[in-house]
Amino acid sequence: MFKRLSLPDAPAQKTVIVYFDGRQVTAKDGDTIAAALLSAGVEVCRTTPVSGSPRGPYCMMGVCFECLVEVDNIPNVQGCQVLVKEGMQIRSQNGARRLG
């Protein structure tokens, strides 16, 4: 469903290794967490508090909050607003958000 666009003369981008729910994911340097997950075929990154319905990145601009994940033990991170970093530990956010 999500396909990365590439320009024919664009220089190669550095790759970054991150982990989503313990699974190694290869991302491009400069990707947001949401873009990296979608590129890796991950469509669900959280569940809703009431029904447990699966949710994933939608607007990709910080409006909908469907891409909430836990990053390096910090909950409620909008995946579409944060760039990946080498070794980042990303986990699905299930159910109600924890408040800090």
HELIX and SHEET records of a PDB file:
HELIX    1   1 ILE A   33  SER A   39  1                                   7    
HELIX    2   2 GLY A   79  GLN A   81  5                                   3    
SHEET    1   A 5 ARG A  23  LYS A  28  0                                        
SHEET    2   A 5 THR A  15  PHE A  20 -1                                        
SHEET    3   A 5 GLN A  89  SER A  92  1                                        
SHEET    4   A 5 LEU A  68  VAL A  71 -1                                        
SHEET    5   A 5 ILE A  74  GLN A  78 -1                                        
SHEET    1   B 2 ARG A  46  THR A  47  0                                        
SHEET    2   B 2 PRO A  54  ARG A  55 -1                                        
END                                                                             
